[in-house]
Amino acid sequence: MPIIKSAFSPTLPFKNGHFNTMYRPLFTKDICSYTRKRITTWDADFIDLDFSFVGSKTLVLLIHGLEGSSKSRYIASTSNHLNNKGLDTVCFNLRSCSGEDNLLLSTYHSGKTEDVAFVIAHLLENYNYDNIVLVGFSLGGNLTLKYLGEYQEKLSSKIKGGVAISVPVDITSAEQEMDKIKNKLYVEIFFKTLKNKILEKAHKFPEYPLNKDKLFKATKFKHLEKLYTVPVFGFESPEDYWKKASSKPYLLKIDRPTLLVNAKDDTFLSSACYPTKAALQSKNFYLEITDYGGHCGFIQSFKPQENTWLEKRISSFISEKIQIPLY
């Protein structure tokens, strides 16, 4: 019964979920020096991988969230921490998220695990690592969990496990949560880049029948999914996309140590995104539900030296459950 009792206990202002969510991107200053490798995909596109090497035999694949990148504070801080623990890292910049638009009309979505599988196959073929661990945040966490379950029968023995943070494992109900007024500001922030990217795609691909008036008026993720995700990726409807992209149905298929950390005060998540039943039934899927932490926050105080709880939680799981030695 792998449900883990959490020890995360922040100071008072960080017990507010919104405060914790916004503090990391606005006030932390984590940066990481990467070596970029561009790989060509099977469909004549490219993916940019940002490596941080320390000479390890273990590589941690980091997957960012919606409209994030290797520059996201939670990615940079995790990469730096894991490097200090003696592990190599590589950030998988999802298509269109590396600072340069990808070549195709299609970019990425919450369930596009074929890209994860392609990247891992490339790493296995071109790099000599004994161990690979996946660590994903939010949308990237959904990809991590879905990949480990969906591809379970095909996984290399070098894939040792994973960690997922702040994950909407049930996208249908999480989308309903995002529609609430409490998340209006976050949606507006996401939409600034998402709408611009869709407009850019429509300009580059005139055959894509974008209704620009509807795009400008869109206020919900469902609106963008109707305009872009559904027609471009071939889903029947937003509801079809949510169902097929969610990682929750794959959790019981995971056969190697994998941790999900979700905070109770994560305003992005619905009650269905805390899969206690799956954790109770699984020998390999671990669930840790913190009282506080917000969405990809988990900041404890205003003191920078005290704000590595999340990074330490990731490395301790890699060490203790996945059993990969650290410095």
LOVEX-375098 format. One record per residue (C-alpha): y, z, x; residue in three letters. Coordinates in Angstrom, 3 decimals. Example, Ala and Ser with C-alpha at 12.3 -4.5 7.8 and 13.67 -1.06 7.14 Angstrom:
LOVEX-375098
+----------+----------+----------+------+
|    north |       up |     east | code |
+----------+----------+----------+------+
|   -4.500 |    7.800 |   12.300 |  ALA |
|   -1.060 |    7.140 |   13.670 |  SER |
+----------+----------+----------+------+
//
This chain:
LOVEX-375098
+----------+----------+----------+------+
|    north |       up |     east | code |
+----------+----------+----------+------+
|    0.000 |    0.000 |    0.000 |  MET |
|    2.752 |   -1.197 |    2.359 |  PRO |
|    5.871 |    0.211 |    0.665 |  ILE |
|    8.058 |    1.769 |    3.341 |  ILE |
|   10.377 |    4.689 |    2.637 |  LYS |
|   13.736 |    3.771 |    4.119 |  SER |
|   15.791 |    5.982 |    6.412 |  ALA |
|   18.993 |    3.941 |    6.117 |  PHE |
|   21.880 |    6.304 |    5.332 |  SER |
|   25.449 |    5.018 |    5.806 |  PRO |
|   28.708 |    6.935 |    5.681 |  THR |
|   30.698 |    7.056 |    2.443 |  LEU |
|   32.676 |    3.800 |    2.376 |  PRO |
|   29.560 |    1.853 |    3.305 |  PHE |
|   27.729 |    3.262 |    0.301 |  LYS |
|   29.663 |    0.731 |   -1.728 |  ASN |
|   27.609 |   -2.469 |   -1.886 |  GLY |
|   30.592 |   -4.827 |   -1.965 |  HIS |
|   32.243 |   -3.054 |    0.969 |  PHE |
|   29.055 |   -3.282 |    3.018 |  ASN |
|   28.524 |   -6.933 |    2.121 |  THR |
|   32.028 |   -7.993 |    3.153 |  MET |
|   32.465 |   -5.786 |    6.212 |  TYR |
|   30.060 |   -7.637 |    8.497 |  ARG |
|   31.529 |  -11.174 |    8.138 |  PRO |
|   35.132 |   -9.961 |    8.074 |  LEU |
|   35.263 |   -7.242 |   10.721 |  PHE |
|   32.330 |   -7.449 |   13.128 |  THR |
|   32.794 |   -9.631 |   16.181 |  LYS |
|   29.262 |  -10.566 |   17.227 |  ASP |
|   28.899 |  -13.851 |   19.083 |  ILE |
|   25.976 |  -15.294 |   20.999 |  CYS |
|   25.833 |  -17.908 |   23.736 |  SER |
|   23.303 |  -20.591 |   22.771 |  TYR |
|   21.674 |  -23.633 |   24.285 |  THR |
|   21.573 |  -26.358 |   21.634 |  ARG |
|   18.647 |  -28.742 |   21.256 |  LYS |
|   18.852 |  -31.540 |   18.693 |  ARG |
|   15.558 |  -32.781 |   17.320 |  ILE |
|   14.923 |  -35.919 |   15.299 |  THR |
|   13.105 |  -35.414 |   12.023 |  THR |
|   10.350 |  -37.488 |   10.454 |  TRP |
|   12.839 |  -38.904 |    7.939 |  ASP |
|   15.341 |  -40.209 |   10.532 |  ALA |
|   17.650 |  -37.216 |   10.362 |  ASP |
|   18.366 |  -34.452 |   12.863 |  PHE |
|   18.139 |  -30.660 |   13.044 |  ILE |
|   20.094 |  -28.573 |   15.543 |  ASP |
|   18.271 |  -25.624 |   17.109 |  LEU |
|   20.297 |  -23.015 |   19.008 |  ASP |
|   18.241 |  -21.166 |   21.630 |  PHE |
|   18.963 |  -17.966 |   23.509 |  SER |
|   16.462 |  -17.660 |   26.359 |  PHE |
|   15.574 |  -14.539 |   28.355 |  VAL |
|   12.238 |  -15.733 |   29.737 |  GLY |
|    9.954 |  -14.281 |   27.077 |  SER |
|    6.521 |  -15.396 |   25.884 |  LYS |
|    7.647 |  -14.538 |   22.352 |  THR |
|   10.118 |  -16.632 |   20.351 |  LEU |
|   11.860 |  -15.349 |   17.216 |  VAL |
|   12.932 |  -18.105 |   14.814 |  LEU |
|   16.087 |  -17.039 |   12.957 |  LEU |
|   16.953 |  -18.724 |    9.643 |  ILE |
|   20.415 |  -18.130 |    8.171 |  HIS |
|   21.481 |  -17.884 |    4.547 |  GLY |
|   23.443 |  -20.160 |    2.214 |  LEU |
|   26.160 |  -22.017 |    4.139 |  GLU |
|   25.535 |  -19.899 |    7.214 |  GLY |
|   24.730 |  -21.053 |   10.758 |  SER |
|   23.924 |  -19.749 |   14.206 |  SER |
|   27.512 |  -18.440 |   14.256 |  LYS |
|   26.922 |  -16.106 |   11.290 |  SER |
|   27.520 |  -12.533 |   12.396 |  ARG |
|   24.100 |  -11.309 |   11.276 |  TYR |
|   22.414 |  -14.124 |   13.234 |  ILE |
|   24.430 |  -13.535 |   16.407 |  ALA |
|   23.937 |   -9.768 |   16.341 |  SER |
|   20.197 |  -10.114 |   15.709 |  THR |
|   19.834 |  -12.683 |   18.474 |  SER |
|   21.686 |  -10.465 |   20.955 |  ASN |
|   19.632 |   -7.417 |   20.012 |  HIS |
|   16.309 |   -9.227 |   20.295 |  LEU |
|   17.353 |  -10.740 |   23.632 |  ASN |
|   18.082 |   -7.223 |   24.856 |  ASN |
|   14.580 |   -6.250 |   23.732 |  LYS |
|   13.109 |   -9.043 |   25.857 |  GLY |
|   12.546 |  -11.710 |   23.207 |  LEU |
|   13.738 |  -15.318 |   23.142 |  ASP |
|   15.442 |  -16.463 |   19.958 |  THR |
|   16.200 |  -19.776 |   18.305 |  VAL |
|   18.420 |  -20.251 |   15.277 |  CYS |
|   17.364 |  -23.002 |   12.915 |  PHE |
|   20.624 |  -24.457 |   11.618 |  ASN |
|   19.692 |  -25.875 |    8.225 |  LEU |
|   20.670 |  -29.508 |    7.672 |  ARG |
|   24.470 |  -29.917 |    7.439 |  SER |
|   25.080 |  -26.353 |    8.686 |  CYS |
|   25.342 |  -26.824 |   12.461 |  SER |
|   28.968 |  -27.950 |   12.462 |  GLY |
|   28.089 |  -31.619 |   11.992 |  GLU |
|   27.004 |  -33.280 |    8.765 |  ASP |
|   23.432 |  -34.522 |    8.730 |  ASN |
|   22.652 |  -38.217 |    8.283 |  LEU |
|   20.989 |  -38.220 |    4.878 |  LEU |
|   22.175 |  -37.619 |    1.340 |  LEU |
|   19.792 |  -34.645 |    1.123 |  SER |
|   20.576 |  -31.444 |    3.026 |  THR |
|   18.683 |  -28.184 |    2.345 |  TYR |
|   17.722 |  -25.897 |   -0.511 |  HIS |
|   16.146 |  -22.480 |   -1.059 |  SER |
|   12.562 |  -23.723 |   -1.080 |  GLY |
|   12.609 |  -26.594 |    1.446 |  LYS |
|    9.801 |  -25.227 |    3.590 |  THR |
|    8.802 |  -28.657 |    4.904 |  GLU |
|   11.761 |  -28.369 |    7.269 |  ASP |
|   10.569 |  -24.953 |    8.440 |  VAL |
|    7.081 |  -26.357 |    9.006 |  ALA |
|    8.532 |  -29.284 |   10.975 |  PHE |
|   10.635 |  -27.033 |   13.199 |  VAL |
|    7.715 |  -24.704 |   13.923 |  ILE |
|    5.444 |  -27.662 |   14.714 |  ALA |
|    8.079 |  -28.891 |   17.156 |  HIS |
|    8.319 |  -25.470 |   18.809 |  LEU |
|    4.550 |  -25.186 |   19.149 |  LEU |
|    4.256 |  -28.656 |   20.651 |  GLU |
|    7.198 |  -28.532 |   23.042 |  ASN |
|    7.437 |  -24.903 |   24.156 |  TYR |
|    4.837 |  -22.644 |   25.699 |  ASN |
|    5.087 |  -19.451 |   23.640 |  TYR |
|    2.238 |  -17.057 |   22.936 |  ASP |
|    3.915 |  -15.649 |   19.827 |  ASN |
|    6.356 |  -16.897 |   17.197 |  ILE |
|    7.954 |  -14.560 |   14.643 |  VAL |
|   10.151 |  -15.672 |   11.731 |  LEU |
|   13.242 |  -13.716 |   10.696 |  VAL |
|   15.232 |  -14.971 |    7.708 |  GLY |
|   18.314 |  -13.791 |    5.846 |  PHE |
|   18.998 |  -14.355 |    2.130 |  SER |
|   18.165 |  -18.047 |    1.463 |  LEU |
|   16.615 |  -18.157 |    4.940 |  GLY |
|   14.558 |  -15.117 |    4.026 |  GLY |
|   13.267 |  -16.908 |    0.950 |  ASN |
|   12.271 |  -19.831 |    3.165 |  LEU |
|   10.547 |  -17.415 |    5.556 |  THR |
|    8.472 |  -15.714 |    2.867 |  LEU |
|    7.659 |  -18.918 |    1.022 |  LYS |
|    6.610 |  -20.656 |    4.238 |  TYR |
|    4.310 |  -17.824 |    5.348 |  LEU |
|    2.587 |  -17.817 |    1.957 |  GLY |
|    2.659 |  -21.501 |    1.096 |  GLU |
|    1.393 |  -22.648 |    4.515 |  TYR |
|   -0.928 |  -19.684 |    5.067 |  GLN |
|   -4.074 |  -21.793 |    5.467 |  GLU |
|   -2.371 |  -24.118 |    7.981 |  LYS |
|   -0.554 |  -21.596 |   10.167 |  LEU |
|   -1.133 |  -21.529 |   13.893 |  SER |
|   -2.557 |  -18.301 |   15.270 |  SER |
|    0.632 |  -18.089 |   17.334 |  LYS |
|    2.624 |  -17.382 |   14.160 |  ILE |
|    2.370 |  -13.608 |   14.160 |  LYS |
|    4.464 |  -12.542 |   11.143 |  GLY |
|    7.962 |  -12.270 |    9.791 |  GLY |
|   10.913 |  -10.235 |    8.553 |  VAL |
|   13.108 |  -11.183 |    5.588 |  ALA |
|   16.431 |   -9.559 |    4.707 |  ILE |
|   18.335 |   -9.501 |    1.387 |  SER |
|   16.158 |  -12.086 |   -0.323 |  VAL |
|   16.410 |  -13.397 |   -3.928 |  PRO |
|   12.634 |  -13.849 |   -4.161 |  VAL |
|   12.961 |  -14.604 |   -7.892 |  ASP |
|   15.665 |  -17.262 |   -7.975 |  ILE |
|   15.713 |  -17.665 |  -11.761 |  THR |
|   16.856 |  -14.102 |  -12.411 |  SER |
|   18.996 |  -13.978 |   -9.250 |  ALA |
|   20.957 |  -16.992 |  -10.508 |  GLU |
|   21.656 |  -15.108 |  -13.733 |  GLN |
|   22.880 |  -12.192 |  -11.629 |  GLU |
|   25.202 |  -14.443 |   -9.645 |  MET |
|   26.780 |  -15.664 |  -12.898 |  ASP |
|   28.138 |  -12.174 |  -13.621 |  LYS |
|   31.785 |  -11.341 |  -13.083 |  ILE |
|   30.933 |   -8.925 |  -10.236 |  LYS |
|   29.947 |  -11.909 |   -8.078 |  ASN |
|   32.820 |  -14.241 |   -8.970 |  LYS |
|   34.533 |  -13.868 |   -5.575 |  LEU |
|   31.328 |  -14.594 |   -3.635 |  TYR |
|   30.629 |  -17.699 |   -5.716 |  VAL |
|   34.158 |  -18.974 |   -5.081 |  GLU |
|   33.676 |  -18.488 |   -1.324 |  ILE |
|   30.391 |  -20.400 |   -1.350 |  PHE |
|   31.847 |  -23.152 |   -3.522 |  PHE |
|   34.657 |  -23.912 |   -1.068 |  LYS |
|   32.215 |  -25.422 |    1.408 |  THR |
|   29.521 |  -26.548 |   -1.032 |  LEU |
|   31.878 |  -28.647 |   -3.145 |  LYS |
|   33.416 |  -30.242 |   -0.061 |  ASN |
|   29.978 |  -31.117 |    1.285 |  LYS |
|   28.949 |  -32.721 |   -2.004 |  ILE |
|   32.182 |  -34.726 |   -2.099 |  LEU |
|   31.567 |  -35.884 |    1.458 |  GLU |
|   28.038 |  -36.980 |    0.540 |  LYS |
|   29.357 |  -38.935 |   -2.432 |  ALA |
|   31.827 |  -40.687 |   -0.126 |  HIS |
|   29.126 |  -41.581 |    2.418 |  LYS |
|   26.573 |  -42.601 |   -0.192 |  PHE |
|   28.321 |  -44.590 |   -2.970 |  PRO |
|   24.972 |  -45.063 |   -4.732 |  GLU |
|   24.938 |  -41.321 |   -5.461 |  TYR |
|   26.411 |  -41.074 |   -8.994 |  PRO |
|   28.511 |  -37.928 |   -8.628 |  LEU |
|   30.625 |  -36.861 |  -11.590 |  ASN |
|   33.623 |  -35.579 |   -9.627 |  LYS |
|   35.323 |  -34.151 |  -12.701 |  ASP |
|   32.309 |  -31.939 |  -13.386 |  LYS |
|   32.149 |  -30.961 |   -9.726 |  LEU |
|   35.770 |  -29.787 |   -9.707 |  PHE |
|   35.182 |  -27.766 |  -12.883 |  LYS |
|   31.886 |  -26.206 |  -11.700 |  ALA |
|   31.904 |  -22.401 |  -11.753 |  THR |
|   28.176 |  -21.616 |  -11.551 |  LYS |
|   25.433 |  -22.517 |   -9.107 |  PHE |
|   23.599 |  -24.112 |  -12.024 |  LYS |
|   26.440 |  -26.630 |  -12.347 |  HIS |
|   26.090 |  -27.710 |   -8.712 |  LEU |
|   22.326 |  -27.848 |   -9.018 |  GLU |
|   22.613 |  -30.204 |  -11.976 |  LYS |
|   25.027 |  -32.414 |  -10.040 |  LEU |
|   23.311 |  -32.380 |   -6.647 |  TYR |
|   20.094 |  -30.423 |   -6.050 |  THR |
|   18.200 |  -31.718 |   -9.090 |  VAL |
|   18.910 |  -35.472 |   -8.719 |  PRO |
|   18.861 |  -35.565 |   -4.907 |  VAL |
|   15.654 |  -33.574 |   -4.407 |  PHE |
|   13.844 |  -34.821 |   -7.498 |  GLY |
|   13.605 |  -31.677 |   -9.603 |  PHE |
|   13.410 |  -31.951 |  -13.375 |  GLU |
|   16.115 |  -29.377 |  -14.021 |  SER |
|   17.796 |  -26.352 |  -12.412 |  PRO |
|   15.119 |  -24.196 |  -14.007 |  GLU |
|   12.411 |  -26.357 |  -12.441 |  ASP |
|   14.125 |  -25.954 |   -9.067 |  TYR |
|   14.399 |  -22.173 |   -9.384 |  TRP |
|   10.740 |  -21.835 |  -10.276 |  LYS |
|    9.445 |  -24.122 |   -7.523 |  LYS |
|   11.749 |  -22.766 |   -4.804 |  ALA |
|   11.147 |  -19.044 |   -5.338 |  SER |
|    9.075 |  -17.214 |   -2.746 |  SER |
|    7.804 |  -14.516 |   -5.116 |  LYS |
|    4.646 |  -16.405 |   -6.214 |  PRO |
|    3.609 |  -16.755 |   -2.550 |  TYR |
|    3.925 |  -13.134 |   -1.427 |  LEU |
|    0.285 |  -12.202 |   -2.055 |  LEU |
|   -0.842 |  -15.190 |    0.014 |  LYS |
|    0.834 |  -13.863 |    3.163 |  ILE |
|   -1.907 |  -12.908 |    5.636 |  ASP |
|    0.019 |  -11.513 |    8.605 |  ARG |
|    2.492 |   -8.600 |    8.883 |  PRO |
|    5.697 |   -9.445 |    7.043 |  THR |
|    8.554 |   -7.162 |    5.986 |  LEU |
|   11.107 |   -7.607 |    3.193 |  LEU |
|   14.191 |   -5.368 |    3.258 |  VAL |
|   16.314 |   -5.435 |    0.088 |  ASN |
|   19.075 |   -2.979 |   -0.818 |  ALA |
|   19.328 |   -1.475 |   -4.310 |  LYS |
|   23.075 |   -2.125 |   -4.321 |  ASP |
|   22.760 |   -5.801 |   -3.360 |  ASP |
|   24.898 |   -7.383 |   -6.044 |  THR |
|   23.185 |  -10.763 |   -5.570 |  PHE |
|   19.742 |   -9.502 |   -6.568 |  LEU |
|   18.108 |   -8.936 |   -9.945 |  SER |
|   15.467 |   -6.286 |  -10.690 |  SER |
|   12.786 |   -8.977 |  -10.260 |  ALA |
|   13.803 |   -9.330 |   -6.601 |  CYS |
|   12.191 |   -6.003 |   -5.660 |  TYR |
|    8.495 |   -6.995 |   -5.655 |  PRO |
|    6.859 |   -3.565 |   -5.492 |  THR |
|    3.724 |   -4.759 |   -7.292 |  LYS |
|    3.045 |   -7.403 |   -4.652 |  ALA |
|    3.571 |   -4.890 |   -1.842 |  ALA |
|    1.186 |   -2.414 |   -3.479 |  LEU |
|   -1.484 |   -5.089 |   -3.788 |  GLN |
|   -1.074 |   -6.555 |   -0.296 |  SER |
|   -2.285 |   -5.427 |    3.117 |  LYS |
|    0.246 |   -7.602 |    4.935 |  ASN |
|    3.417 |   -7.787 |    2.836 |  PHE |
|    5.634 |   -4.758 |    3.450 |  TYR |
|    8.585 |   -3.847 |    1.240 |  LEU |
|   11.467 |   -1.551 |    2.176 |  GLU |
|   14.081 |   -0.847 |   -0.493 |  ILE |
|   17.199 |    0.876 |    0.813 |  THR |
|   19.624 |    2.721 |   -1.469 |  ASP |
|   22.573 |    1.060 |    0.228 |  TYR |
|   23.331 |   -1.932 |    2.429 |  GLY |
|   24.788 |   -4.608 |    0.165 |  GLY |
|   23.833 |   -8.220 |    0.897 |  HIS |
|   23.016 |   -8.829 |    4.584 |  CYS |
|   25.254 |   -5.883 |    5.438 |  GLY |
|   23.424 |   -2.665 |    6.329 |  PHE |
|   26.427 |   -1.331 |    8.239 |  ILE |
|   26.378 |    2.458 |    8.719 |  GLN |
|   29.890 |    3.393 |    9.816 |  SER |
|   33.108 |    2.170 |   11.426 |  PHE |
|   31.670 |    2.906 |   14.888 |  LYS |
|   30.240 |   -0.341 |   16.362 |  PRO |
|   27.627 |    1.522 |   18.406 |  GLN |
|   26.149 |    2.910 |   15.180 |  GLU |
|   25.916 |   -0.435 |   13.415 |  ASN |
|   22.605 |   -1.731 |   14.687 |  THR |
|   20.328 |   -0.250 |   12.028 |  TRP |
|   19.304 |   -3.665 |   10.703 |  LEU |
|   18.699 |   -5.158 |   14.136 |  GLU |
|   16.686 |   -2.096 |   15.181 |  LYS |
|   14.697 |   -2.281 |   11.949 |  ARG |
|   13.770 |   -5.881 |   12.703 |  ILE |
|   12.735 |   -5.147 |   16.302 |  SER |
|   10.793 |   -1.997 |   15.370 |  SER |
|    8.742 |   -3.930 |   12.809 |  PHE |
|    8.038 |   -6.609 |   15.406 |  ILE |
|    6.932 |   -3.911 |   17.831 |  SER |
|    5.039 |   -1.552 |   15.530 |  GLU |
|    3.488 |   -3.767 |   12.843 |  LYS |
|    3.355 |   -7.207 |   14.443 |  ILE |
|    2.505 |   -5.425 |   17.697 |  GLN |
|    4.519 |   -7.479 |   20.124 |  ILE |
|    5.720 |   -5.415 |   23.129 |  PRO |
|    9.468 |   -4.994 |   23.639 |  LEU |
|   11.558 |   -3.793 |   26.580 |  TYR |
+----------+----------+----------+------+
//
